[in-house]
Structures are given as C-alpha cells and as structure tokens.
Amino acid sequence: MFVFLSLIMASLTFIGTVLLLMLKITNNRLQRQSKAYSPDYTLKAVLYLH
C-alpha cells in the first residue's frame, strides 16, 4: 500500500514539473510574439480569442 502511494506521488510530481515546463515555454513564446507585434494588436487578439 505504501509503495503504491509513493508511486502515485512520484508520478504526480513528474506530471506537475512537465506542466510547469510547458507553461514556461508557452509564456516565452507569447512574450516573443507580443514583442514582434504591437501590444495593442496582441491585446485585441487575446480578447477576440476569449
């Protein structure tokens, strides 16, 4: 039982780190895109998508 719980915790932490890395990568890409375009244009695009 204890081994099973530890395995679940390990997999959860692994998934969490992967998700955080993906979020960082997407944030970096978004920042690069916003630098390429004007801030007003990106804001309009974000509002349109939502």
C-alpha positions, 0 to 999 in steps of 0.5 A: 500500500505504501509503495503504491502511494509513493508511486502515485506521488512520484508520478504526480510530481513528474506530471506537475514539473512537465506542466510547469515546463510547458507553461514556461515555454508557452509564456516565452513564446507569447512574450516573443510574439507580443514583442514582434507585434504591437501590444495593442494588436496582441491585446485585441487578439487575446480578447477576440480569442476569449 
